[in-house]
Amino acid sequence: MAKGTGLQLLDSIQGLPEPRPLIVLISGYSEVDEYKAINRGASAFFLKPFQLREFADSVLEIFEQES
């Protein structure tokens, strides 16, 4: 990322007055791993390539939890 890391972005978003659910998608090398992402507020984590059905199910589950 040009102006910080993915973990810094997660921290910034969680610091907002009304944080939203976050889904992290990564490919190849990244400083972000599932444990770090979830501990920083991510609702779901996917390493590319991922199964579209699994992704869609996760998104639907997150929306249902937020309702």
C-alpha positions in Angstrom: 0.0 0.0 0.0 1.3 3.4 -0.9 0.5 5.2 2.4 0.8 2.5 5.0 0.2 -1.2 5.5 -2.9 -3.2 5.5 -2.7 -3.6 9.2 -2.5 0.2 9.6 -5.6 0.5 7.4 -7.5 -2.0 9.6 -6.5 0.0 12.7 -7.6 3.3 11.1 -11.0 1.9 10.1 -11.7 0.4 13.5 -11.0 3.8 15.0 -13.9 5.4 13.1 -17.0 6.3 15.1 -19.1 3.6 13.4 -16.7 0.9 12.2 -18.1 -1.4 9.5 -17.5 -5.1 8.9 -14.3 -5.7 7.0 -13.4 -8.5 4.7 -9.7 -8.9 3.9 -8.5 -10.3 0.6 -4.9 -10.9 0.0 -2.7 -12.5 -2.6 0.9 -13.7 -2.5 3.1 -12.1 0.1 1.6 -9.8 2.7 2.4 -8.7 6.2 -1.3 -9.5 7.0 -2.1 -13.0 8.1 -5.5 -14.2 9.2 -4.7 -14.0 12.9 -3.5 -10.4 12.7 -6.4 -9.4 10.5 -9.1 -10.9 12.8 -7.4 -9.4 15.9 -7.6 -6.0 14.2 -11.3 -6.2 13.5 -11.6 -8.1 10.2 -14.9 -10.0 10.0 -13.5 -12.4 7.4 -10.2 -13.2 5.7 -9.6 -14.8 2.3 -6.3 -15.7 0.6 -6.5 -15.6 -3.2 -7.5 -17.7 -5.1 -10.6 -18.4 -3.1 -13.9 -20.1 -3.8 -16.5 -17.6 -4.8 -19.3 -19.5 -3.0 -17.3 -19.5 0.2 -16.8 -15.7 -0.2 -20.5 -15.1 -0.9 -21.6 -17.2 2.0 -19.3 -15.2 4.3 -20.6 -11.9 3.0 -24.2 -13.0 3.5 -23.4 -14.2 7.1 -21.8 -10.9 8.0 -24.8 -8.9 6.7 -27.2 -11.1 8.6 -25.2 -10.5 11.8 -25.3 -6.8 11.3 -29.1 -6.8 10.8 
